[in-house]
């Protein structure tokens, strides 16, 4: 309930960029500009543009069926939800 403790809460819950990357739940971590993304939205947008353009170039050599299959395999590795 205290926004000042958001980083501490994220670390406690294991939802930091580093941890999500280690678990394979994210494809890439984008470094924020000094002071955070909200301090320099233009630099943040440029960093995202560069990474997305590079990844699109990497992926466009694959057939859509292969991309979908790879995505499904990745999602299946996350486990199953047993709720009901």
N, CA, C and O of each residue as an XYZ file, in Angstrom:
336
protein
N       0.813     -1.207      0.000
C       0.000      0.000      0.000
C       0.849      1.261      0.000
O       0.320      2.366     -0.122
N       2.155      1.107      0.135
C       3.063      2.243      0.156
C       3.896      2.232     -1.113
O       4.730      1.347     -1.301
N       3.675      3.217     -1.995
C       4.387      3.241     -3.276
C       5.894      3.372     -3.096
O       6.653      3.031     -4.004
N       6.330      3.849     -1.967
C       7.757      3.971     -1.702
C       8.416      2.593     -1.561
O       9.636      2.471     -1.676
N       7.621      1.580     -1.318
C       8.148      0.232     -1.124
C       7.886     -0.684     -2.319
O       7.972     -1.906     -2.195
N       7.567     -0.098     -3.475
C       7.241     -0.890     -4.665
C       8.407     -1.770     -5.095
O       8.211     -2.939     -5.427
N       9.627     -1.216     -5.091
C      10.794     -2.016     -5.501
C      11.012     -3.186     -4.555
O      11.314     -4.297     -4.992
N      10.861     -2.940     -3.278
C      11.023     -3.998     -2.281
C       9.974     -5.088     -2.479
O      10.282     -6.277     -2.402
N       8.744     -4.680     -2.732
C       7.664     -5.649     -2.957
C       7.927     -6.468     -4.220
O       7.712     -7.680     -4.233
N       8.391     -5.808     -5.280
C       8.690     -6.516     -6.533
C       9.779     -7.547     -6.320
O       9.690     -8.663     -6.831
N      10.802     -7.184     -5.574
C      11.880     -8.134     -5.297
C      11.375     -9.300     -4.457
O      11.721    -10.453     -4.715
N      10.560     -9.001     -3.456
C      10.034    -10.048     -2.580
C       9.166    -11.033     -3.359
O       9.163    -12.228     -3.063
N       8.431    -10.536     -4.351
C       7.549    -11.390     -5.148
C       8.272    -12.006     -6.336
O       7.704    -12.837     -7.044
N       9.516    -11.609     -6.561
C      10.276    -12.181     -7.664
C       9.885    -11.654     -9.022
O      10.040    -12.358    -10.020
N       9.377    -10.425     -9.092
C       8.957     -9.880    -10.382
C       9.898     -8.768    -10.862
O       9.468     -7.802    -11.492
N      11.158     -8.923    -10.557
C      12.150     -7.994    -11.085
C      12.526     -8.416    -12.496
O      12.340     -9.573    -12.874
N      13.050     -7.487    -13.265
C      13.461     -7.790    -14.637
C      14.493     -8.911    -14.656
O      14.420     -9.818    -15.485
N      15.442     -8.843    -13.746
C      16.489     -9.870    -13.697
C      15.888    -11.248    -13.433
O      16.233    -12.217    -14.109
N      15.005    -11.336    -12.469
C      14.413    -12.634    -12.113
C      13.537    -13.168    -13.246
O      13.601    -14.356    -13.565
N      12.727    -12.314    -13.853
C      11.872    -12.753    -14.953
C      12.708    -13.231    -16.137
O      12.331    -14.169    -16.839
N      13.840    -12.578    -16.348
C      14.751    -13.005    -17.416
C      15.364    -14.364    -17.087
O      15.443    -15.237    -17.952
N      15.794    -14.543    -15.847
C      16.373    -15.823    -15.420
C      15.377    -16.969    -15.596
O      15.768    -18.087    -15.931
N      14.112    -16.699    -15.376
C      13.072    -17.719    -15.503
C      12.655    -17.954    -16.955
O      11.903    -18.884    -17.245
N      13.139    -17.121    -17.855
C      12.770    -17.258    -19.259
C      11.403    -16.713    -19.576
O      10.827    -17.046    -20.611
N      10.869    -15.876    -18.700
C       9.535    -15.334    -18.907
C       9.529    -14.075    -19.762
O       8.471    -13.645    -20.223
N      10.681    -13.490    -19.976
C      10.808    -12.343    -20.868
C      11.890    -12.658    -21.891
O      12.833    -13.395    -21.604
N      11.750    -12.105    -23.061
C      12.727    -12.356    -24.120
C      13.954    -11.466    -23.976
O      15.067    -11.879    -24.301
N      13.755    -10.263    -23.498
C      14.861     -9.324    -23.380
C      14.484     -8.231    -22.393
O      13.322     -7.838    -22.294
N      15.471     -7.752    -21.674
C      15.264     -6.649    -20.733
C      15.818     -5.384    -21.369
O      16.973     -5.347    -21.796
N      14.989     -4.348    -21.429
C      15.390     -3.074    -22.002
C      15.878     -2.174    -20.868
O      15.161     -1.930    -19.897
N      17.094     -1.694    -21.007
C      17.644     -0.816    -19.985
C      16.945      0.543    -20.042
O      16.760      1.118    -21.115
N      16.566      1.034    -18.882
C      15.946      2.349    -18.801
C      17.017      3.436    -18.785
O      18.154      3.196    -18.378
N      16.640      4.637    -19.233
C      17.578      5.743    -19.109
C      17.807      6.080    -17.628
O      17.009      5.708    -16.767
N      18.878      6.770    -17.353
C      19.186      7.177    -15.994
C      17.985      7.903    -15.387
O      17.448      8.837    -15.982
N      17.574      7.468    -14.213
C      16.444      8.087    -13.533
C      15.104      7.432    -13.827
O      14.100      7.761    -13.194
N      15.079      6.511    -14.778
C      13.847      5.788    -15.090
C      13.210      6.246    -16.390
O      13.474      7.344    -16.880
N      12.383      5.398    -16.925
C      11.733      5.648    -18.217
C      10.876      6.911    -18.190
O      10.803      7.637    -19.182
N      10.236      7.169    -17.071
C       9.359      8.334    -16.976
C      10.124      9.653    -17.020
O       9.540     10.692    -17.327
N      11.409      9.627    -16.721
C      12.228     10.851    -16.727
C      12.674     11.239    -18.134
O      12.938     12.410    -18.408
N      12.757     10.241    -19.031
C      13.193     10.516    -20.396
C      12.431      9.615    -21.366
O      12.978      8.636    -21.874
N      11.162      9.952    -21.618
C      10.352      9.099    -22.485
C      10.884      8.999    -23.916
O      10.694      7.976    -24.574
N      11.542     10.043    -24.397
C      12.085      9.976    -25.761
C      13.210      8.953    -25.863
O      13.266      8.183    -26.822
N      14.100      8.942    -24.884
C      15.189      7.961    -24.881
C      14.634      6.553    -24.706
O      15.137      5.604    -25.308
N      13.607      6.418    -23.888
C      12.970      5.119    -23.683
C      12.349      4.621    -24.978
O      12.520      3.461    -25.354
N      11.624      5.512    -25.662
C      10.987      5.144    -26.930
C      12.037      4.743    -27.968
O      11.829      3.794    -28.724
N      13.153      5.455    -28.006
C      14.208      5.135    -28.970
C      14.842      3.777    -28.663
O      15.115      2.997    -29.576
N      15.073      3.496    -27.389
C      15.636      2.197    -27.006
C      14.681      1.072    -27.406
O      15.111      0.046    -27.932
N      13.404      1.265    -27.158
C      12.405      0.260    -27.540
C      12.337      0.109    -29.056
O      12.248     -1.009    -29.563
N      12.378      1.225    -29.784
C      12.323      1.174    -31.242
C      13.482      0.348    -31.801
O      13.290     -0.492    -32.679
N      14.675      0.595    -31.287
C      15.855     -0.129    -31.777
C      15.747     -1.624    -31.511
O      16.031     -2.438    -32.389
N      15.341     -1.979    -30.311
C      15.240     -3.397    -29.964
C      14.131     -4.080    -30.752
O      14.326     -5.180    -31.270
N      12.974     -3.442    -30.848
C      11.867     -4.046    -31.591
C      12.218     -4.198    -33.074
O      11.905     -5.225    -33.675
N      12.853     -3.203    -33.661
C      13.239     -3.290    -35.077
C      14.215     -4.450    -35.291
O      14.096     -5.196    -36.263
N      15.167     -4.596    -34.391
C      16.136     -5.691    -34.510
C      15.448     -7.044    -34.376
O      15.737     -7.962    -35.143
N      14.539     -7.180    -33.408
C      13.852     -8.453    -33.217
C      12.938     -8.771    -34.395
O      12.846     -9.929    -34.803
N      12.256     -7.762    -34.951
C      11.412     -7.996    -36.127
C      12.258     -8.476    -37.302
O      11.845     -9.370    -38.040
N      13.438     -7.888    -37.478
C      14.328     -8.346    -38.557
C      14.718     -9.799    -38.331
O      14.755    -10.594    -39.270
N      15.010    -10.142    -37.076
C      15.390    -11.523    -36.758
C      14.253    -12.499    -37.045
O      14.484    -13.603    -37.540
N      13.033    -12.092    -36.735
C      11.894    -13.004    -36.820
C      11.290    -13.127    -38.215
O      10.663    -14.139    -38.527
N      11.465    -12.128    -39.042
C      10.775    -12.165    -40.335
C      11.313    -13.226    -41.287
O      10.729    -13.446    -42.348
N      12.400    -13.882    -40.935
C      12.915    -14.969    -41.779
C      12.152    -16.273    -41.536
O      12.305    -17.227    -42.299
N      11.344    -16.321    -40.496
C      10.603    -17.538    -40.149
C       9.169    -17.484    -40.661
O       8.554    -16.419    -40.720
N       8.658    -18.637    -41.024
C       7.255    -18.741    -41.416
C       6.384    -18.522    -40.190
O       6.776    -18.862    -39.074
N       5.211    -17.960    -40.397
C       4.293    -17.664    -39.289
C       3.958    -18.929    -38.504
O       3.800    -18.877    -37.284
N       3.848    -20.060    -39.192
C       3.532    -21.309    -38.514
C       4.634    -21.678    -37.516
O       4.355    -22.155    -36.417
N       5.873    -21.451    -37.913
C       7.005    -21.753    -37.029
C       7.017    -20.817    -35.821
O       7.278    -21.254    -34.700
N       6.740    -19.550    -36.042
C       6.695    -18.585    -34.945
C       5.595    -18.948    -33.946
O       5.797    -18.888    -32.733
N       4.443    -19.322    -34.470
C       3.341    -19.708    -33.600
C       3.671    -20.978    -32.822
O       3.359    -21.084    -31.636
N       4.291    -21.922    -33.480
C       4.695    -23.162    -32.819
C       5.710    -22.887    -31.704
O       5.601    -23.425    -30.602
N       6.696    -22.042    -32.010
C       7.692    -21.680    -30.995
C       7.036    -21.001    -29.793
O       7.376    -21.290    -28.646
N       6.094    -20.100    -30.065
C       5.411    -19.389    -28.983
C       4.619    -20.366    -28.134
O       4.634    -20.275    -26.906
N       3.926    -21.299    -28.775
C       3.143    -22.287    -28.033
C       4.040    -23.158    -27.165
O       3.710    -23.438    -26.013
N       5.168    -23.585    -27.711
C       6.119    -24.391    -26.934
C       6.615    -23.617    -25.716
O       6.722    -24.170    -24.621
N       6.910    -22.357    -25.910
C       7.392    -21.527    -24.800
C       6.312    -21.405    -23.719
O       6.594    -21.551    -22.530
N       5.092    -21.139    -24.142
C       3.997    -21.014    -23.178
C       3.762    -22.322    -22.430
O       3.471    -22.311    -21.234
N       3.886    -23.433    -23.121
C       3.675    -24.736    -22.481
C       4.720    -25.023    -21.406
O       4.455    -25.786    -20.477
N       5.898    -24.424    -21.520
C       6.956    -24.632    -20.544
C       6.665    -23.911    -19.225
O       7.304    -24.207    -18.216
N       5.742    -22.999    -19.215
C       5.440    -22.232    -18.005
C       4.659    -23.031    -16.982
O       4.550    -22.609    -15.831
N       4.118    -24.167    -17.366
C       3.347    -24.974    -16.427
C       1.866    -24.839    -16.688
O       1.423    -24.196    -17.639
N       1.133    -25.465    -15.816
C      -0.325    -25.466    -15.971
C      -0.960    -24.826    -14.766
O      -0.432    -24.869    -13.656
N      -2.113    -24.228    -15.014
C      -2.901    -23.646    -13.949
C      -3.991    -24.630    -13.592
O      -4.765    -25.045    -14.454
N      -4.058    -25.003    -12.343
C      -5.015    -26.021    -11.930
C      -6.266    -25.457    -11.266
O      -7.011    -26.191    -10.616
N      -6.494    -24.169    -11.425
C      -7.668    -23.564    -10.782
C      -8.952    -23.993    -11.452
O      -8.939    -24.554    -12.548
N     -10.023    -23.733    -10.810
C     -11.275    -24.167    -11.426
C     -12.368    -23.379    -11.020
O     -13.496    -23.618    -11.452
